[in-house]
């Protein structure tokens, strides 16, 4: 169980391309799966503002199937340097749909797999 959770609506998923040094050709970073989530950020006056966060994840496919839905997912945080904070989704963390129970029937025959349905018998 994670100490921090992020709740919001899945907007978009994508693969960030690898970065290559133009002079040496050295690969600086590999491709990274990303998910963009929109949520409410509380303000000191009691109101909220909508804010989108882009997070690195192990695999964006579980989030792809949940686009447009409100989810909750574990949130990892670390500070590699003073004044810099990086947020990410820890490996092995899967999103859960807010306000609904886990599925009790098999996935639809449309070919889209529900990441919350466990096919193990």
PyMOL commands that set and color helices and strands:
alter all, ss='L'
color gray80, all
select helices_A, chain A and resi 61-64
alter helices_A, ss='H'
color red, helices_A
select strands_A, chain A and resi 5-16+19-20+27-29+32-42+48-56+70-74+76-81+84-88+96-97
alter strands_A, ss='S'
color yellow, strands_A
deselect
rebuild
show_as cartoon
